[in-house]
C-alpha cells in the first residue's frame, strides 16, 4: 500500500478529484448493479471530504485504480 503525506488543501483536492471521477462514470450509464455501489462510494467520499475540510481526520484510505492509498493529512 502506498502512503502519502499531503497538506490539508491537497487532500481536499484529491478527494474532490476522486469523487468527480466517480460521478462522471455514473453519468456514462453504468449497469444497474454497479450503480448502487458507486452511489454508496460517492456518499462515502462526500463525508470524507467534509471531514478532511473540517480538519477532523488525520489519515484515511483512498481506493484508486492502482489499489488502496493511505493519505496522511498535515496542516496547511
C-alpha positions in Angstrom: 0.0 0.0 0.0 1.3 3.4 -1.0 1.4 6.1 1.7 1.4 9.9 1.0 1.8 12.8 3.3 -0.1 15.8 1.9 -1.3 19.2 3.1 -5.0 19.6 4.1 -5.7 21.5 0.9 -4.1 18.9 -1.3 -6.0 16.1 0.5 -9.3 18.0 -0.2 -8.3 18.4 -3.9 -7.5 14.7 -4.1 -10.8 13.6 -2.6 -12.7 16.0 -4.8 -10.9 14.6 -7.9 -11.8 11.0 -7.0 -15.4 12.0 -6.3 -15.8 13.8 -9.6 -14.3 10.8 -11.5 -16.9 8.5 -9.9 -19.7 10.9 -10.7 -18.5 11.1 -14.4 -18.5 7.3 -14.6 -22.0 7.2 -13.1 -23.2 9.6 -15.8 -21.8 7.3 -18.5 -24.7 4.9 -17.9 -23.2 2.1 -15.9 -25.1 -1.2 -15.3 -27.7 -1.0 -12.6 -25.9 -3.5 -10.3 -22.8 -1.2 -10.2 -24.9 1.9 -9.7 -25.7 1.2 -6.0 -22.1 0.5 -5.1 -20.9 3.7 -6.9 -23.6 5.8 -5.2 -22.5 4.5 -1.8 -18.9 5.3 -2.7 -19.8 8.8 -3.8 -21.6 9.3 -0.5 -18.6 8.0 1.4 -16.2 10.3 -0.4 -18.6 13.3 0.3 -18.5 12.5 4.0 -14.7 12.2 3.8 -14.5 15.5 2.0 -16.4 17.2 4.8 -14.2 15.6 7.5 -10.9 16.5 5.8 -12.1 20.0 5.0 -13.1 20.5 8.7 -9.8 19.0 10.0 -11.5 16.1 11.7 -9.3 13.4 10.2 -5.5 12.9 10.2 -5.4 10.0 7.8 -7.6 7.9 5.5 -7.6 5.1 3.0 -8.5 6.1 -0.6 -9.1 3.3 -3.1 -7.6 4.2 -6.5 -7.2 2.4 -9.8 -3.7 1.3 -8.6 -5.1 -0.1 -5.3 -5.6 1.5 -1.9 -3.6 4.5 -0.9 -3.1 5.7 2.7 -3.1 9.5 2.9 -1.8 11.3 6.0 -3.1 14.9 6.3 -0.8 17.6 7.5 -2.0 21.1 8.5 -1.7 23.8 5.8 
